[in-house]
Amino acid sequence: MSNDFYEVLNNKVAHVEDVLSRKGVLREEGYQHTVIEAMNYALMGGGKRLRPLIMQEVYSMFGGDDADIIECFMTALEMIHTYSLVHDDLPAMDNDDYRRGRKTCHIVYGEDMAILTGDALLNRAFEVALNCSLNKSPEKSVCILKALKLMASKSGIYGMVGGQVFDVESENLKKANTLEEILFIHRLKTSALLQIAFMAGGILAGAPEKDIELLSIIGENVGVAFQIKDDILDVTSTQEVLGKPIGSDEKNNKTTYVNLVGLEQSEEDVKKYSEIAIDSYDLLSKKNEFLRELIISLVSREK
């Protein structure tokens, strides 16, 4: 990737941060101020902002022109992603002390408040997304409802939560997963939210159904490639680079893609799934060169 790409990327991430600060950050007041403070702490804790960034790029690519709609959905999706990380870090789950180079929510605010923070972020996400549905045209309202349904489904038992359930059960039973089972977890736990980013961006912009189907394929394969790469970095990187503990999968006795097929094959499979995503992208009726480069960049990322 060129320096120009990363300069554009940094500017776009800065824009996402601005959107989150305007649409997502709440005033820390009232008797419930502690949980609001924890919500703000978790949401504004940095990160790649990959999902809202992708959503905005797809929305623009298909001619979306309502900043309020896309900014509300970008914020809602990042809130859902953030709540999943807050809960994932809990002692009952991965029991991690650091996330994005900072202490995790349960370390700072306590386990009880971290659970409530995740719950609050999930509920607030749908409240924010629904805020953009007021006083819109019938056509836009239909698109908003379709995107809301997708977001609820892909973040629930048939998406992210479902993948997490099977992941936790496998760990608790100290069961060695098969490759098929690991891919099931990756497709639900990681790909589902990326599918929301790609698909909801298109749905909200009124993209044709054929393009929505292609965006689903792109999101699924980018998600699998992204998670395999995450498994690789958990073995090969450092806590300083990643901003979170390495070796946590081994610590929790998890069967990962890497320890099942090996490092070399894992690298090859990252390329394979990324190529499927790019081939599908090239079939879309609209194009966005930055988005194409972003998908490719995920293969070679170091954190």
C-alpha positions as CSV (number, residue, x, y, z in Angstrom):
1,M,0.0,0.0,0.0
2,S,1.2,3.5,-0.9
3,N,1.8,6.3,1.6
4,D,-1.1,8.2,-0.1
5,F,-3.5,5.3,0.8
6,Y,-2.5,5.4,4.5
7,E,-2.8,9.2,4.5
8,V,-6.4,9.0,3.1
9,L,-7.2,6.1,5.5
10,N,-6.0,8.2,8.5
11,N,-8.2,11.1,7.4
12,K,-11.2,8.9,7.0
13,V,-10.6,7.3,10.4
14,A,-10.4,10.8,11.9
15,H,-13.8,11.5,10.3
16,V,-15.3,8.4,11.9
17,E,-13.9,9.4,15.3
18,D,-15.6,12.8,14.8
19,V,-18.9,11.1,13.9
20,L,-18.7,8.9,17.0
21,S,-17.9,11.8,19.3
22,R,-21.0,13.7,17.9
23,K,-23.5,10.8,17.6
24,G,-22.3,8.4,20.3
25,V,-20.7,10.2,23.3
26,L,-23.2,11.0,26.0
27,R,-23.0,13.6,28.8
28,E,-21.7,11.9,32.0
29,E,-24.4,13.0,34.4
30,G,-27.3,11.7,36.6
31,Y,-27.3,8.8,39.0
32,Q,-26.3,6.5,36.2
33,H,-23.2,8.6,35.3
34,T,-20.7,5.8,36.0
35,V,-22.1,3.5,33.2
36,I,-22.3,6.5,30.8
37,E,-18.6,7.2,31.6
38,A,-17.7,3.6,31.0
39,M,-19.7,3.6,27.7
40,N,-17.7,6.7,26.5
41,Y,-14.5,5.1,27.7
42,A,-15.1,1.9,25.7
43,L,-16.5,3.6,22.6
44,M,-13.8,6.2,22.2
45,G,-10.9,3.9,23.0
46,G,-9.5,3.9,19.5
47,G,-9.2,1.0,17.1
48,K,-9.3,0.6,13.4
49,R,-12.9,1.8,13.0
50,L,-13.0,-0.6,10.1
51,R,-16.8,-1.3,10.2
52,P,-18.2,2.2,10.2
53,L,-15.5,3.2,7.7
54,I,-16.5,0.4,5.3
55,M,-20.2,1.2,5.8
56,Q,-19.7,4.9,4.8
57,E,-17.5,4.0,1.8
58,V,-20.2,1.6,0.5
59,Y,-23.0,4.1,1.1
60,S,-21.1,6.8,-0.8
61,M,-20.2,4.3,-3.6
62,F,-23.9,3.6,-4.3
63,G,-24.9,7.3,-4.2
64,G,-26.1,7.6,-0.6
65,D,-26.6,11.3,0.2
66,D,-28.1,11.6,3.7
67,A,-25.3,12.2,6.2
68,D,-27.7,11.8,9.2
69,I,-28.7,8.3,8.2
70,I,-25.2,6.9,7.5
71,E,-23.7,8.6,10.6
72,C,-26.3,7.2,12.9
73,F,-25.8,3.7,11.5
74,M,-22.0,4.0,11.6
75,T,-22.2,4.9,15.2
76,A,-24.7,2.1,16.0
77,L,-22.6,-0.5,14.4
78,E,-19.4,0.6,16.2
79,M,-21.4,0.6,19.5
80,I,-22.4,-3.0,18.8
81,H,-18.8,-4.0,18.0
82,T,-17.6,-2.2,21.2
83,Y,-20.2,-3.9,23.4
84,S,-19.0,-7.3,22.1
85,L,-15.4,-6.4,22.9
86,V,-16.3,-5.2,26.5
87,H,-18.1,-8.6,27.1
88,D,-15.4,-10.6,25.3
89,D,-12.7,-9.2,27.7
90,L,-14.6,-10.2,30.8
91,P,-13.2,-12.8,33.2
92,A,-16.0,-15.2,32.2
93,M,-14.9,-14.9,28.6
94,D,-11.3,-14.2,27.5
95,N,-10.2,-12.5,30.8
96,D,-8.1,-9.9,29.1
97,D,-6.6,-6.9,31.0
98,Y,-5.8,-4.7,27.9
99,R,-7.6,-3.7,24.8
100,R,-6.3,-1.2,22.2
101,G,-3.3,-0.4,24.5
102,R,-5.6,0.6,27.5
103,K,-6.9,-1.2,30.5
104,T,-10.2,-3.1,29.6
105,C,-13.5,-1.9,30.8
106,H,-13.9,-4.4,33.6
107,I,-10.4,-3.6,35.0
108,V,-11.2,0.1,35.2
109,Y,-14.9,0.0,36.2
110,G,-15.4,-3.5,37.7
111,E,-16.9,-6.6,36.3
112,D,-20.5,-5.6,37.2
113,M,-20.3,-2.2,35.5
114,A,-18.6,-3.8,32.4
115,I,-21.6,-6.1,32.0
116,L,-24.0,-3.2,32.3
117,T,-21.8,-1.1,29.9
118,G,-22.1,-3.8,27.2
119,D,-25.9,-4.0,27.7
120,A,-26.2,-0.2,27.6
121,L,-24.1,0.1,24.4
122,L,-26.2,-2.6,22.6
123,N,-29.5,-0.8,23.5
124,R,-28.1,2.6,22.8
125,A,-27.0,1.4,19.3
126,F,-30.5,0.7,18.2
127,E,-31.8,3.9,19.8
128,V,-29.2,5.9,17.7
129,A,-30.0,4.0,14.5
130,L,-33.7,4.7,15.0
131,N,-33.0,8.4,15.6
132,C,-32.3,8.7,11.9
133,S,-35.6,7.2,10.8
134,L,-37.6,10.3,11.8
135,N,-39.1,12.5,9.1
136,K,-37.6,10.6,6.2
137,S,-39.2,9.8,2.9
138,P,-41.1,6.5,2.6
139,E,-38.3,5.1,0.3
140,K,-35.6,5.9,2.8
141,S,-37.7,4.6,5.7
142,V,-38.0,1.2,4.0
143,C,-34.2,1.1,3.5
144,I,-33.7,2.0,7.2
145,L,-36.0,-0.8,8.4
146,K,-34.2,-3.3,6.1
147,A,-30.8,-2.2,7.5
148,L,-32.1,-2.4,11.1
149,K,-33.4,-5.9,10.6
150,L,-30.0,-7.0,9.1
151,M,-28.2,-5.4,12.0
152,A,-30.4,-7.1,14.6
153,S,-30.0,-10.5,12.9
154,K,-26.3,-10.4,12.2
155,S,-25.5,-9.3,15.7
156,G,-27.7,-11.9,17.3
157,I,-28.0,-15.7,17.7
158,Y,-27.7,-16.2,13.9
159,G,-24.7,-14.0,13.8
160,M,-22.1,-12.7,16.3
161,V,-23.7,-14.0,19.5
162,G,-24.3,-17.4,17.9
163,G,-20.6,-17.6,17.0
164,Q,-19.5,-16.6,20.5
165,V,-21.8,-19.2,22.0
166,F,-20.2,-22.0,20.1
167,D,-16.8,-20.6,20.8
168,V,-17.4,-20.4,24.6
169,E,-19.0,-23.9,24.7
170,S,-16.0,-25.4,22.9
171,E,-13.6,-23.8,25.3
172,N,-15.5,-24.8,28.4
173,L,-15.7,-28.4,27.1
174,K,-12.0,-28.3,26.3
175,K,-13.0,-29.6,22.9
176,A,-10.6,-29.4,19.9
177,N,-12.6,-27.8,17.1
178,T,-12.5,-29.1,13.5
179,L,-11.7,-26.7,10.7
180,E,-15.4,-26.6,9.8
181,E,-16.3,-25.6,13.3
182,I,-13.6,-22.9,13.4
183,L,-14.8,-21.5,10.1
184,F,-18.4,-21.5,11.6
185,I,-17.2,-19.4,14.5
186,H,-15.2,-17.0,12.3
187,R,-18.2,-16.6,9.9
188,L,-20.6,-15.8,12.7
189,K,-18.4,-14.1,15.3
190,T,-16.3,-11.9,13.0
191,S,-17.8,-11.9,9.5
192,A,-21.4,-11.1,10.6
193,L,-20.5,-7.5,11.7
194,L,-18.5,-6.9,8.6
195,Q,-21.4,-8.1,6.5
196,I,-23.5,-5.5,8.3
197,A,-21.0,-2.9,7.3
198,F,-20.9,-3.8,3.6
199,M,-24.6,-4.8,3.2
200,A,-26.2,-2.0,5.3
201,G,-24.1,0.6,3.5
202,G,-25.6,-0.7,0.2
203,I,-29.1,-1.2,1.6
204,L,-29.3,2.4,3.0
205,A,-28.2,3.8,-0.3
206,G,-30.8,1.8,-2.2
207,A,-28.3,-0.5,-4.0
208,P,-29.7,-3.2,-6.3
209,E,-30.3,-6.7,-4.8
210,K,-27.6,-8.3,-6.9
211,D,-25.1,-5.9,-5.4
212,I,-26.4,-6.6,-1.9
213,E,-25.7,-10.3,-2.5
214,L,-22.2,-9.6,-3.6
215,L,-21.6,-7.3,-0.6
216,S,-22.7,-10.2,1.6
217,I,-20.1,-12.4,0.0
218,I,-17.4,-9.7,0.3
219,G,-18.2,-9.2,4.0
220,E,-18.1,-12.9,4.8
221,N,-14.8,-13.5,3.1
222,V,-13.1,-10.4,4.4
223,G,-14.3,-11.4,7.9
224,V,-12.8,-14.9,7.6
225,A,-9.5,-13.6,6.2
226,F,-9.4,-10.9,8.9
227,Q,-10.0,-13.4,11.7
228,I,-7.4,-15.9,10.4
229,K,-4.9,-13.0,10.2
230,D,-5.9,-12.1,13.8
231,D,-5.1,-15.7,14.8
232,I,-1.7,-15.4,13.1
233,L,-0.9,-12.1,14.8
234,D,-1.8,-13.7,18.2
235,V,1.2,-16.0,17.6
236,T,3.6,-13.8,15.7
237,S,3.1,-10.2,17.0
238,T,3.8,-8.4,20.3
239,Q,1.5,-6.8,22.9
240,E,3.2,-3.4,22.1
241,V,2.2,-3.7,18.4
242,L,-1.3,-5.1,18.9
243,G,-2.3,-3.1,22.0
244,K,-3.7,-6.2,23.6
245,P,-2.2,-9.4,25.1
246,I,-0.8,-11.9,22.7
247,G,-1.0,-15.7,23.2
248,S,-4.5,-15.3,24.8
249,D,-5.9,-18.1,22.6
250,E,-3.2,-20.5,23.8
251,K,-3.8,-19.3,27.4
252,N,-7.5,-20.2,27.1
253,N,-6.7,-23.5,25.4
254,K,-8.5,-22.5,22.2
255,T,-8.2,-24.4,19.0
256,T,-7.3,-21.7,16.4
257,Y,-6.9,-21.8,12.6
258,V,-3.1,-21.5,13.0
259,N,-2.6,-24.4,15.4
260,L,-4.9,-26.6,13.3
261,V,-3.4,-26.0,9.8
262,G,-0.1,-24.3,10.6
263,L,1.2,-20.8,10.0
264,E,2.2,-21.2,6.4
265,Q,-1.2,-22.6,5.3
266,S,-3.0,-20.0,7.4
267,E,-1.2,-17.2,5.5
268,E,-2.2,-18.9,2.2
269,D,-5.8,-19.1,3.3
270,V,-5.8,-15.4,4.2
271,K,-4.9,-14.7,0.6
272,K,-7.5,-17.2,-0.7
273,Y,-10.4,-15.6,1.2
274,S,-9.2,-12.1,0.4
275,E,-9.1,-13.0,-3.3
276,I,-12.7,-14.3,-3.2
277,A,-13.7,-10.9,-1.6
278,I,-11.8,-8.9,-4.3
279,D,-13.3,-11.0,-7.2
280,S,-16.8,-10.4,-5.8
281,Y,-16.0,-6.7,-5.4
282,D,-14.9,-6.5,-9.1
283,L,-18.4,-7.7,-10.0
284,L,-20.2,-4.8,-8.3
285,S,-22.0,-2.3,-10.5
286,K,-20.3,0.6,-8.7
287,K,-16.6,1.0,-7.8
288,N,-14.6,2.7,-5.1
289,E,-10.9,2.3,-5.5
290,F,-10.1,3.2,-1.9
291,L,-12.5,0.5,-0.6
292,R,-10.8,-2.1,-2.9
293,E,-7.4,-1.1,-1.5
294,L,-8.7,-1.2,2.0
295,I,-9.8,-4.8,1.5
296,I,-6.4,-5.7,0.2
297,S,-4.6,-3.9,3.0
298,L,-6.3,-6.2,5.6
299,V,-4.2,-9.1,4.3
300,S,-0.8,-7.5,5.1
301,R,-1.8,-5.7,8.3
302,E,0.5,-6.0,11.3
303,K,-2.0,-5.1,14.0
